[in-house]
């Protein structure tokens, strides 16, 4: 059954497939696989980049401690407004290319986890590098960057910036996706 979130996602994909990356939001199987990599009882600050219509955000909301800070990055204004309505307890920002400066605006110096739904391989190499560098800079030592991708094409780049702890395939998603769990090395 198609809901309003799925229709909005499909509309955005139709007009801008490179930024959206898929025709429908992430499945609950994918979202649960991603958030399972976090130690929620210790997580104080969480970021999600490419929040879309909130498929992963909803699972984060179900797991996060009430006193933790969650910052959602979604540059599409319509999807961002939907996120603000659905998750008023979280901070919403637009452009993840400015991740570090946006966090500092909220008095956040570093974060425990960054979850990503961005289709990195659709972006230019310069944009990919900037996004990954921003994520690495924002993470605490040993913080984790957890991202899904539809291929293994990002493995080399991610391994240059992080220690890849695991890569798992989630077949129950359209399309099937790989979840990368990457750890920032201690400085």
C-alpha distance (Angstrom), angle and dihedral (degrees) to the residues before:
residue distance angle dihedral
X1 . . .
X2 3.80 . .
X3 3.81 116.4 .
X4 3.82 131.5 -169.1
X5 3.81 92.4 -92.7
X6 3.81 91.1 54.4
X7 3.80 91.8 48.0
X8 3.80 91.9 50.4
X9 3.80 90.7 47.9
X10 3.82 91.8 49.6
X11 3.81 90.6 48.9
X12 3.81 91.4 51.7
X13 3.81 91.8 46.8
X14 3.80 90.9 50.9
X15 3.80 92.2 55.1
X16 3.80 98.7 36.0
X17 3.82 113.7 15.7
X18 3.81 94.8 164.5
X19 3.81 92.5 60.5
X20 3.80 97.5 39.0
X21 3.82 99.3 39.7
X22 3.82 99.9 -165.0
X23 3.79 139.9 48.4
X24 3.81 94.9 -127.4
X25 3.81 136.2 29.5
X26 3.79 121.2 -91.0
X27 3.78 116.2 -76.4
X28 3.78 122.2 -112.1
X29 3.82 86.9 -113.0
X30 3.79 90.6 59.7
X31 3.81 94.2 42.8
X32 3.81 92.2 49.4
X33 3.81 91.9 47.0
X34 3.80 90.4 53.4
X35 3.79 98.5 47.3
X36 3.81 92.1 44.7
X37 3.81 87.4 73.5
X38 3.82 92.0 67.1
X39 3.79 128.4 85.0
X40 3.79 96.0 -134.8
X41 3.80 97.8 -174.0
X42 3.85 88.2 63.3
X43 3.82 99.8 36.2
X44 3.80 111.3 112.0
X45 3.80 102.1 162.4
X46 3.79 124.9 29.2
X47 3.79 130.5 179.1
X48 3.77 128.4 -165.9
X49 3.79 118.1 -166.5
X50 3.78 120.0 -164.1
X51 3.81 92.4 20.3
X52 3.81 93.4 172.3
X53 3.78 110.9 176.9
X54 3.81 94.0 -17.7
X55 3.81 106.4 -96.5
X56 3.81 92.2 139.8
X57 3.80 92.1 30.6
X58 3.81 90.0 62.3
X59 3.81 91.9 56.3
X60 3.81 90.3 46.1
X61 3.84 88.7 51.5
X62 3.80 89.9 52.8
X63 3.82 92.9 52.5
X64 3.80 107.7 33.1
X65 3.82 122.0 98.9
X66 3.80 113.2 -110.3
X67 3.81 91.9 -119.9
X68 3.83 94.0 52.6
X69 3.79 121.4 101.8
X70 3.79 118.4 -123.5
X71 3.80 121.9 -170.7
X72 3.80 119.5 -168.8
X73 3.80 121.4 -158.7
X74 3.80 117.0 -158.9
X75 3.79 120.1 151.8
X76 3.81 96.5 -168.4
X77 3.80 103.8 93.1
X78 3.81 96.9 -149.7
X79 3.80 93.5 49.7
X80 3.82 89.7 42.7
X81 3.80 91.5 54.7
X82 3.81 89.5 49.5
X83 3.81 89.3 52.3
X84 3.82 91.0 51.6
X85 3.80 90.3 52.6
X86 3.80 94.6 45.5
X87 3.84 96.6 40.6
X88 3.82 108.6 28.4
X89 3.82 90.1 157.5
X90 3.83 90.5 68.0
X91 3.80 130.7 73.2
X92 3.79 114.9 -115.4
X93 3.80 125.2 -152.0
X94 3.77 129.7 170.7
X95 3.78 118.0 -141.9
X96 3.82 120.4 45.8
X97 3.82 89.2 -167.6
X98 3.81 83.6 77.7
X99 3.80 94.4 43.6
X100 3.82 98.7 133.0
X101 3.82 96.0 46.4
X102 3.82 92.1 44.9
X103 3.81 90.4 52.0
X104 3.80 91.4 49.6
X105 3.81 88.3 52.1
X106 3.83 85.6 63.1
X107 3.81 92.1 45.0
X108 3.82 92.5 -106.1
X109 3.81 115.8 138.8
X110 3.79 99.7 177.1
X111 3.79 140.0 -2.1
X112 3.78 137.9 -139.6
X113 3.80 98.9 -139.8
X114 3.77 138.4 15.4
X115 3.79 116.3 -165.8
X116 3.78 116.3 -164.9
X117 3.76 132.7 -161.2
X118 3.82 93.2 168.8
X119 3.83 118.4 127.5
X120 3.82 93.0 -129.0
X121 3.77 96.7 179.4
X122 3.81 90.9 58.6
X123 3.81 90.0 62.5
X124 3.79 128.8 82.3
X125 3.82 115.5 -92.7
X126 3.82 89.6 -110.6
X127 3.81 92.5 53.0
X128 3.83 91.9 45.0
X129 3.79 90.6 51.9
X130 3.78 93.0 47.7
X131 3.82 92.7 49.7
X132 3.81 93.7 47.6
X133 3.82 91.5 45.9
X134 3.81 90.9 50.6
X135 3.81 90.6 50.4
X136 3.80 92.8 48.1
X137 3.80 92.0 48.5
X138 3.82 92.5 48.4
X139 3.80 95.9 51.5
X140 3.80 124.8 91.5
X141 3.80 115.5 -121.3
X142 3.82 104.4 -76.4
X143 3.82 89.6 14.8
X144 3.79 115.7 142.1
X145 3.77 134.0 -119.3
X146 3.81 108.7 -159.2
X147 3.78 116.2 -172.6
X148 3.74 138.8 162.9
X149 3.78 124.2 -142.5
X150 3.77 133.5 174.7
X151 3.81 93.5 -127.5
X152 3.79 141.4 22.0
X153 3.81 92.4 -108.2
X154 3.82 92.8 110.6
X155 3.81 94.6 54.2
X156 3.82 95.6 94.1
X157 3.80 94.8 46.6
X158 3.80 94.2 45.3
X159 3.81 91.2 48.6
X160 3.82 88.7 56.3
X161 3.82 90.9 58.9
X162 3.81 104.8 29.0
X163 3.76 143.7 22.0
X164 3.80 104.6 -102.5
X165 3.80 105.2 -137.5
X166 3.79 95.8 -178.4
X167 3.78 145.8 -14.9
X168 3.79 116.8 -156.0
X169 3.79 132.0 -178.3
X170 3.79 118.3 -129.0
X171 3.82 104.4 -162.8
X172 3.82 93.8 177.8
X173 3.79 94.5 77.0
X174 3.81 131.6 83.6
X175 2.96 102.8 -92.8
X176 3.81 102.5 14.0
X177 3.81 110.1 -107.0
X178 3.78 140.9 -153.9
X179 3.80 118.7 -133.0
X180 3.79 114.6 -147.9
X181 3.80 116.9 -159.6
X182 3.80 107.0 -164.6
X183 3.81 128.6 179.3
X184 3.78 125.9 -151.3
X185 3.76 108.9 -126.4
X186 3.79 118.8 -125.2
X187 3.78 111.9 -95.8
